[in-house]
Amino acid sequence: MPDKQSASVQEAFERALGAILARVSVSGSADASDRAAADRQSGGLPAVGLAYSGGLDSTVLLHLACAWAAGTGRRLHAFHVHHGLSPHANAWLRHAEQECARLGVPLHAAHVNVDSNGDGIEQGARKRRYAALGRLCREHGVRLLLTGHHLDDQAETVLLQMLRGAGVAGIAGMQESVEAQGLLGVAGLLLGRPLLGVAREALESFAREMRVAWVDDESNDDLRFSRNALRHAVMPALAGHFPGFQERLARGAAHAGSARRLLNEIAAEDLASCGREDGSIDLARLRGSPDRIANLMRHWFTVHQVRMPSTAWLDQMLRQALGAREDAQVRVVHPDCEVHRHRNRLFLIPRIDDAALRVAPATFRWQREAALPFPAFGGILQVRTAGEEDRNWLAARSLELRYRSGGEVLKPGPNRPSRSLKHHYQALGIPAWERRRLPLVLADGRLLYAAGIGMNHAVLPPGAGISFEWERATT
């Protein structure tokens, strides 16, 4: 029989897991066929996945989850990610295979190559690990992924966020359950942490009491990593002066989480009042203090699934967006997107790669195709002709697709005056960032068509039934 402390660990796990499972709904999964297949395998109950590294935390989680699954009829999958960063990685995988075979739990392993991409090895490994776990969940129809994060992890997270100067969202730490599509890459997949209220000391006591083996990752002792420095140098000192500080930090995180939820509710109301159907923000409807406006903007970024900008970046963006003169073309670049102001509205658009706009002109002959793809320009040119005379005229021209170089003029109709492309764009309300991606078609060196505007009747033969349409490729 487990001792009192081990029994309390099991009770805390089952209580937390019950709350987490209450959030798992049949409609939550992105793929109905995967959902149905997985549910049939476990008697109509959704399958559950578990991140299993072989370390103490995930080992205790594995044993607790096995006992729970056996008693409830749930199908449990263990997922192991092999980073290859440690010389012991192969041994850890063998340990995971042996332990899962002993417990009768299917183990699925993923091998990943870690590239820091400027984020550092620690962050790079985290991103690849969660992406791999998301793929494994999708492959096996799992809608709930459990991890072994515990109370000490929560305290470390809160301390790290405070030291980084984070706002309430960061200080709120980890949640017991959350939909983490940005992290896992799978819509409707719930990430659950049923040990978040349990101290590491209690997990170790449980493991020794139940005589289960785990592996130790030597990188956890490397003080060059911020989290390890906190764990080994700072937190023991805190424990000496403030016993039980982990619980109090977790309580403070819960208060911050409550404040964050309230701020999100206010931001959602503000966005509903000033947001437009196209996702833009109407600045004329913007109300409230600078703090409230900044709160709205953070929510706006979250809705568009863009990484949260720093406070300094957000302040600078708001100064430019709100302080510029009405006819100014405001463009503020974020690593993931661009913020533009157009006609007193703010637009958040995918970042435009300037290099992609420096495409060499494409010369071609029309051979009576209905559509001509131009991958380098990111779209397809649709061609329509009314009669054989039109087709013969167009086929005889030397055509060129290119971006604007400046000074082009276009006559939009037989009885309309020629105007600059800038004039037409302004009249049609086409914002500046869209104009940069709209190509032109020249016939024998003269402008024949401008995407977003139309055909140039100064070049077309009288009465010609020729029309082009530029269709941007979807990604």
ChimeraX attribute file (.defattr): number of C-alpha atoms within 10 A of each C-alpha:
attribute: neighborCount
match mode: 1-to-1
recipient: residues
	/A:1	7
	/A:2	11
	/A:3	11
	/A:4	10
	/A:5	14
	/A:6	20
	/A:7	13
	/A:8	15
	/A:9	21
	/A:10	24
	/A:11	13
	/A:12	17
	/A:13	21
	/A:14	17
	/A:15	13
	/A:16	19
	/A:17	20
	/A:18	12
	/A:19	14
	/A:20	20
	/A:21	15
	/A:22	8
	/A:23	15
	/A:24	17
	/A:25	12
	/A:26	15
	/A:27	10
	/A:28	16
	/A:29	22
	/A:30	15
	/A:31	14
	/A:32	13
	/A:33	11
	/A:34	16
	/A:35	23
	/A:36	16
	/A:37	15
	/A:38	21
	/A:39	19
	/A:40	12
	/A:41	13
	/A:42	16
	/A:43	12
	/A:44	14
	/A:45	17
	/A:46	25
	/A:47	26
	/A:48	24
	/A:49	26
	/A:50	25
	/A:51	23
	/A:52	27
	/A:53	26
	/A:54	24
	/A:55	16
	/A:56	21
	/A:57	20
	/A:58	22
	/A:59	24
	/A:60	25
	/A:61	24
	/A:62	26
	/A:63	18
	/A:64	16
	/A:65	23
	/A:66	20
	/A:67	12
	/A:68	17
	/A:69	15
	/A:70	11
	/A:71	9
	/A:72	11
	/A:73	13
	/A:74	20
	/A:75	21
	/A:76	24
	/A:77	23
	/A:78	25
	/A:79	23
	/A:80	23
	/A:81	22
	/A:82	19
	/A:83	17
	/A:84	13
	/A:85	13
	/A:86	13
	/A:87	8
	/A:88	13
	/A:89	16
	/A:90	13
	/A:91	12
	/A:92	21
	/A:93	19
	/A:94	12
	/A:95	17
	/A:96	25
	/A:97	19
	/A:98	13
	/A:99	20
	/A:100	22
	/A:101	12
	/A:102	9
	/A:103	12
	/A:104	11
	/A:105	16
	/A:106	13
	/A:107	21
	/A:108	19
	/A:109	18
	/A:110	14
	/A:111	13
	/A:112	16
	/A:113	13
	/A:114	19
	/A:115	15
	/A:116	15
	/A:117	9
	/A:118	8
	/A:119	11
	/A:120	12
	/A:121	15
	/A:122	15
	/A:123	15
	/A:124	16
	/A:125	19
	/A:126	15
	/A:127	18
	/A:128	21
	/A:129	23
	/A:130	18
	/A:131	20
	/A:132	22
	/A:133	27
	/A:134	24
	/A:135	16
	/A:136	22
	/A:137	25
	/A:138	21
	/A:139	10
	/A:140	17
	/A:141	24
	/A:142	26
	/A:143	27
	/A:144	25
	/A:145	24
	/A:146	25
	/A:147	21
	/A:148	24
	/A:149	22
	/A:150	21
	/A:151	21
	/A:152	22
	/A:153	22
	/A:154	24
	/A:155	27
	/A:156	23
	/A:157	22
	/A:158	23
	/A:159	21
	/A:160	18
	/A:161	18
	/A:162	16
	/A:163	10
	/A:164	11
	/A:165	12
	/A:166	16
	/A:167	13
	/A:168	19
	/A:169	17
	/A:170	20
	/A:171	27
	/A:172	26
	/A:173	25
	/A:174	23
	/A:175	16
	/A:176	19
	/A:177	22
	/A:178	16
	/A:179	18
	/A:180	16
	/A:181	16
	/A:182	13
	/A:183	16
	/A:184	24
	/A:185	16
	/A:186	21
	/A:187	17
	/A:188	20
	/A:189	24
	/A:190	26
	/A:191	24
	/A:192	26
	/A:193	23
	/A:194	26
	/A:195	28
	/A:196	24
	/A:197	21
	/A:198	22
	/A:199	20
	/A:200	18
	/A:201	11
	/A:202	16
	/A:203	24
	/A:204	16
	/A:205	15
	/A:206	22
	/A:207	20
	/A:208	12
	/A:209	14
	/A:210	15
	/A:211	9
	/A:212	14
	/A:213	14
	/A:214	19
	/A:215	15
	/A:216	13
	/A:217	16
	/A:218	9
	/A:219	13
	/A:220	14
	/A:221	14
	/A:222	13
	/A:223	14
	/A:224	10
	/A:225	14
	/A:226	12
	/A:227	20
	/A:228	17
	/A:229	16
	/A:230	18
	/A:231	18
	/A:232	14
	/A:233	12
	/A:234	14
	/A:235	20
	/A:236	13
	/A:237	13
	/A:238	13
	/A:239	12
	/A:240	10
	/A:241	10
	/A:242	12
	/A:243	12
	/A:244	12
	/A:245	16
	/A:246	22
	/A:247	17
	/A:248	13
	/A:249	22
	/A:250	25
	/A:251	14
	/A:252	17
	/A:253	24
	/A:254	17
	/A:255	15
	/A:256	19
	/A:257	20
	/A:258	15
	/A:259	15
	/A:260	18
	/A:261	14
	/A:262	12
	/A:263	18
	/A:264	16
	/A:265	13
	/A:266	16
	/A:267	21
	/A:268	17
	/A:269	13
	/A:270	21
	/A:271	22
	/A:272	12
	/A:273	14
	/A:274	17
	/A:275	20
	/A:276	14
	/A:277	7
	/A:278	7
	/A:279	15
	/A:280	20
	/A:281	24
	/A:282	19
	/A:283	16
	/A:284	9
	/A:285	14
	/A:286	16
	/A:287	12
	/A:288	11
	/A:289	9
	/A:290	11
	/A:291	9
	/A:292	16
	/A:293	17
	/A:294	17
	/A:295	17
	/A:296	24
	/A:297	20
	/A:298	20
	/A:299	22
	/A:300	21
	/A:301	15
	/A:302	12
	/A:303	11
	/A:304	13
	/A:305	12
	/A:306	18
	/A:307	14
	/A:308	16
	/A:309	15
	/A:310	11
	/A:311	14
	/A:312	8
	/A:313	14
	/A:314	17
	/A:315	14
	/A:316	12
	/A:317	19
	/A:318	17
	/A:319	11
	/A:320	18
	/A:321	24
	/A:322	14
	/A:323	10
	/A:324	13
	/A:325	11
	/A:326	13
	/A:327	10
	/A:328	14
	/A:329	17
	/A:330	20
	/A:331	19
	/A:332	18
	/A:333	16
	/A:334	18
	/A:335	10
	/A:336	14
	/A:337	17
	/A:338	17
	/A:339	20
	/A:340	23
	/A:341	26
	/A:342	22
	/A:343	13
	/A:344	18
	/A:345	17
	/A:346	21
	/A:347	19
	/A:348	20
	/A:349	16
	/A:350	15
	/A:351	13
	/A:352	16
	/A:353	8
	/A:354	10
	/A:355	7
	/A:356	11
	/A:357	17
	/A:358	12
	/A:359	13
	/A:360	11
	/A:361	15
	/A:362	13
	/A:363	13
	/A:364	13
	/A:365	13
	/A:366	17
	/A:367	12
	/A:368	14
	/A:369	10
	/A:370	12
	/A:371	16
	/A:372	16
	/A:373	15
	/A:374	14
	/A:375	10
	/A:376	13
	/A:377	22
	/A:378	18
	/A:379	18
	/A:380	16
	/A:381	19
	/A:382	15
	/A:383	16
	/A:384	16
	/A:385	17
	/A:386	11
	/A:387	11
	/A:388	10
	/A:389	12
	/A:390	17
	/A:391	18
	/A:392	14
	/A:393	13
	/A:394	19
	/A:395	14
	/A:396	13
	/A:397	15
	/A:398	14
	/A:399	20
	/A:400	19
	/A:401	22
	/A:402	19
	/A:403	20
	/A:404	16
	/A:405	7
	/A:406	9
	/A:407	8
	/A:408	15
	/A:409	19
	/A:410	24
	/A:411	24
	/A:412	19
	/A:413	14
	/A:414	13
	/A:415	8
	/A:416	11
	/A:417	12
	/A:418	18
	/A:419	13
	/A:420	13
	/A:421	19
	/A:422	16
	/A:423	13
	/A:424	20
	/A:425	16
	/A:426	11
	/A:427	10
	/A:428	11
	/A:429	11
	/A:430	15
	/A:431	16
	/A:432	17
	/A:433	15
	/A:434	11
	/A:435	17
	/A:436	13
	/A:437	20
	/A:438	21
	/A:439	21
	/A:440	23
	/A:441	25
	/A:442	19
	/A:443	20
	/A:444	13
	/A:445	11
	/A:446	15
	/A:447	23
	/A:448	23
	/A:449	26
	/A:450	28
	/A:451	18
	/A:452	19
	/A:453	19
	/A:454	19
	/A:455	23
	/A:456	22
	/A:457	22
	/A:458	19
	/A:459	16
	/A:460	22
	/A:461	11
	/A:462	9
	/A:463	9
	/A:464	15
	/A:465	15
	/A:466	17
	/A:467	16
	/A:468	19
	/A:469	18
	/A:470	22
	/A:471	16
	/A:472	16
	/A:473	12
	/A:474	6
	/A:475	4
